[in-house]
Amino acid sequence: MKSNKKYTIYMLVFVAILLVPFAGMLITGASKSESSSSAKLPQLVMVSEDENKARINKDYLKQLGEYFEGHCALRQDMVTGYSYVTTKVFQTSSSKSVIYGKNGWMFYTDTLGDYTGSDVMSERQLFDCVRTLKLMQDYCKENGSDFVFVIAANKNSLYGENMPYYYKKSNKPGNRELLVEKLKAEGIKYIDLYDVFKAENRVLYHKTDSHWNNEGAALAARTIHEATGQMYNDRYNKAPYKVQKDFKGDLAAMMYPAAVPPEEEIYYDGGFGFEYEGKVESNFDNKIRTTGAFARNLLMYRDSFGSSLLPFMAEPYTNALFSRSLTVQVRDYESIKPDVFVMEKAERFLPQLYENAPKLPATEENGQPEGVRELAGATHKILSSANGYTTITGTLAEGTYGTETLIYVCVDGHWYEAYPCQIDGKEGFSLCINEINENAQIKVYGAS
């Protein structure tokens, strides 16, 4: 009898524990998920596109389960507790997005393909990247801007000794190395920050974040300013600073959302000599304008690495525009009229170069280019017309182009070279020109 009572109590306690995440939502409400893409609370009855026509949501239970998984009560506390067990006891990560390495180091899982060599671009994809940058550089030169392409190295490219032993680093050239060789051959101005950081005898990335620290940002900015001849305040190795243990890494926040362990960060004394224009929530905002201390204008397209870099880049420029858009926009260029155009890409984002063609106006060719031939099976469409410009995109048929085929578009007898890119997994092109008539005669050509 006592034995049955003991098992009954055990089962009641077990069921009560299982009910805590659900029952807790009735008391505290939905938990905030550490994932910005977490599922939304579904509706049992949905209104279709037809006016006032309701229908039952057939996926309601599935969606409700996904919502519960992301918002159950005490979720962040449970994730944090589980992560501490997996990292401290088993030395492994509890998150698919994070690699837990040696000595407490964390790495972003998206960089694994570069590290192991399993995600290397094809020769055509590399060509698309290089040609895109060459056309951008030519456009900047024609319009009086100094162009420079900047590569921020993946954390495990620089500090791979802290990766788990079971991930083997590739001994073959990866995307960064392959691209740099082609940039050099084409005369494109670039900065490979891997070489700059590797030459330093100090760690310049955070252990629990995927990016460099402020000291690394200062070094990156100094390198860019020197490459573009911009006067600047040098903080790296020169300016006084203080160290505070208050930085919370993005990778640590994924692992321990309820109790992110802080690590040290460097803060330079005296602040920065620039001001933000308008309301800015953080340096991660999609578009930021600044006014600074010295001279010249800057246009900078950057990813998350460029967020901590922004103050160091903004300070010496009279006017600066920073954008996180994946597509370079002519309206940004024309609004700032930059003396310097910087495009920064993290190593893991290099494939974005062939996925997101710039919307910068093409220069008309002086007559029909030599050696062109019409590409059979090529498609095209007028994608949009805005701000006085028209964008034309299209795809090429397999077997009609080679590794280094240039793509030209003839519009009513006017010839332009288009940006090569990939559209929906197919080789294609994108062209931005002065606004045209929707009935214009358009033909697509290739030249090797």
TAURLIN-V182315 format. One line per field, one symbol per residue. burial: # if it has 24 or more other C-alpha atoms within 12 Angstrom, else .. A space follows every 50 residues. Layout:
burial->???
//
This chain:
burial->....................##.......######............... ................##############..##..#....####..### ##.##############..##..#################....###### ##########.###..#.#....#######.##....#######.###.. ..#######################.##.#######..........#### ########.##..#####...#.###......#.#.#######..##### ##############################.###.############### #############.....#..#.##..#####......########...# #...#######..#########....########.......######.
//
